[in-house]
Amino acid sequence: MNKAVSTDLFTAWQRPKTLVRGLKVSILVGSVLLLINQGPQIYQGSYPALWQIFLTYLVPFLVSTISSALSEVHHAKTLDLS
């Protein structure tokens, strides 16, 4: 089996490459979502609650990192079968 590919979800999720990719996606998608959902409020000079901003960035990060880790685990198991 390829040692660079993990069959353990938590190990795959902790890989620096996965976390960095998730951070990049979170910054891009989170910023777009923040502008779409809170743009008018920000434009008027008031700001959303910090928990709303936090969740706006957290959700894309989690979706990206979990899907990357699941894909890696699936790929590793597929390699084991062949």
N, C-alpha and C positions, 0 to 999 in steps of 0.2 A: 504494500500500500504506500501511496505517496505521503510522506510525513508532513508536507506542506498543507495537506487537506485533512481536516479533522472530522471524525464521526461523532464527536461530542458537541452538542449545540452550544453549551456555555463557553467551551474553549474556542469554538469558531467565532462566537460573538465577541470575545475579548481580543481577537487579533487586531493589531494596530491598523492594518489595511482596512478592515471592516469598520473600525471606529472612525478613522479619518474620512472614509467615504460617507459614513453616516453624518458626520459633522458638516461636510460640504453640502450634502443634500439638505440638511436641516437649515443651514444658512440661506441657501437659495430658495427652497420651497417655503420655509418659515417666513422669510421676508415678503414673498409674494402673497402668502395667506394673510399676513399682518396688514399689508396694504389693502387687500380686498375686503377683509372683515372689519378692520379698524381705521382704514384710511380717512373716511369722512370725519370721524371723531378726532383723529390726530390733526387733520387739516384745520379743524375749528379751534385747536389749541388745547384740548383736553386729552388726557392720555388714558388708555385702558388700564385696568388693574394689572399689577405685576404677574399675578397668577395666570391671567389670560395670555399675556405675552409669553410666559414660560411654557405654557401648554402648546401655544402656536408653534414653538420651535421644538418642543419635546416630541410631539407626535410624529413629525416627519423623520426625526432621528431614530426613534424606535422602529418605525415601519421599515426604514432603510436597513438598519443594522440587523434586525430580526430576519428580514427576508434574505439578506446576504448570507447570514449564518445558516438559515434553513437550506438555501441553495447549495452551500458548501457541504453540508452534511449529506444532502441528497446525492450530490456528485460523488462524495467519498464512498457512500454505500453502493452506488452504481458501479464504481471502479472495483469494489470488493467482489461484486457478483460476476464480473467478467474474467 
